[in-house]
Amino acid sequence: MKVFILLCSFALVYAGQDGGVVVNNAPNNSSSEGRIINGIEAARGQFPWQVGIFHTINGNRQFCGGALLNNQWVLTAGHCVYNANTFEVILGATRAYDNQNGKITMKIEKALYHPRYNPNNLNNDVAVIKLISPVQYSNYIQPIRLPKSSDYLQPNNYVWVSGWGKTSDQQSQITNILNYVQLRTISNQECKNYFNSNLILDNVVCCDGRQIQSTCNGDSGGPLIQEINGVWTHVGIVSFVSTRGCAVGYPSGFIRTASVLDFIYTNTGISRQ
């Protein structure tokens, strides 16, 4: 499955290298049955921390993913919150538009992006959203564990990502179906062979895209997860893909969750693990 982030207003392209692009997709109310490239349809309750975030930027309705951290806080990308308003969060769902038993739609109390978020190079591309009231856990709604600061993703690790993002570069909207895919991490040095070096900072981790498996428009803010000591753990936030498209074989980029723990804990009040 290709996991692409939602389209933002900037896309900086450099000669020989790619400045990357965040993909905020403005979805229509569609029941498209397409899948993220080479992805798998998620079962109900398989990713109970997955949330979808409908929001408005400059009057355009857009979509991002996110992850539930506890009964009231959601972790997502900074570019999903920056200049955005009128948020609506869906939880407990595998279908973005359909009614499902156990699916909940909620308003929010506030959204906070990192104070040093840089929309030009996506540094500190992280945000937290507080739901308007605590959500009740169920078989379909559960929080994801945060990593320890020492849980630093190394190259050649296998991770998973999920989202409702576009399933091809030709599509103009997100898919109705939650999909997921396994990806392999690569070194930042290898990632710099594809992207401008000012994009690939220490708090970024990249995943190999040569198997045409990646994130795409609409997946921004979604969780990259890894099983650590037998527990699924949030290790990355979907941030960017190539300006050339989701299916060109370029890596996808994520913010390392372990690198932004201070921001998360300070603003949510969640107890450190």
HUFENSUL-V589156 format. One record per backbone hydrogen bond with DSSP energy under -0.5 kcal/mol. CO is the residue of the C=O (numbers start at 1). NH is the residue of the N-H. Records with the same first field share a line. If there is no record, write none. Layout:
BEGIN
CO: NH, NH
END
This chain:
BEGIN
1: 3
2: 4, 215
3: 215
4: 216, 219, 220
6: 24
11: 13
12: 19
14: 17
17: 14
18: 196
20: 12
21: 241
22: 8, 24
23: 7, 25, 218, 220
25: 27, 63
28: 30
32: 176
36: 39
40: 180
43: 46
45: 48
47: 50
48: 142
49: 68
50: 92
51: 66
52: 54, 90
53: 64
54: 88
55: 62
56: 85
57: 60
60: 57
62: 55
63: 25
64: 53
66: 51
67: 75
68: 144
71: 135
72: 131
73: 69, 70
74: 129
75: 67
76: 127
77: 80
78: 81, 82
81: 84
83: 58
85: 56
88: 54
89: 106
90: 52
91: 104
94: 178
100: 103
104: 91
106: 89
107: 132
110: 130
112: 128
114: 117
117: 119
118: 121, 122, 123
122: 125
123: 118
124: 126
126: 114
127: 76
128: 112
129: 74, 131
130: 109, 110
141: 138
145: 234
148: 151
150: 152
151: 153
154: 157
157: 185
159: 183
160: 225
161: 181
163: 179
164: 175
168: 171
176: 96
178: 42
179: 163
180: 40
181: 161
183: 159
184: 208
185: 156
186: 206
187: 191
188: 192
190: 193
191: 194, 195
194: 18
196: 199, 200
199: 201
201: 204
203: 256
205: 254
206: 186
207: 252
209: 212
215: 3, 4
216: 219
217: 166
219: 222
220: 65
222: 238
223: 162, 225
224: 235, 236
225: 160
226: 228, 233
227: 229
228: 231
231: 228
232: 145
233: 226, 235
234: 147
235: 257
236: 224
237: 255
238: 221
240: 253
241: 21
242: 245
249: 209
252: 207
253: 239, 240
254: 205
255: 237
256: 259
257: 260
258: 261
260: 264
261: 265
262: 266
263: 267
264: 268
265: 269
END
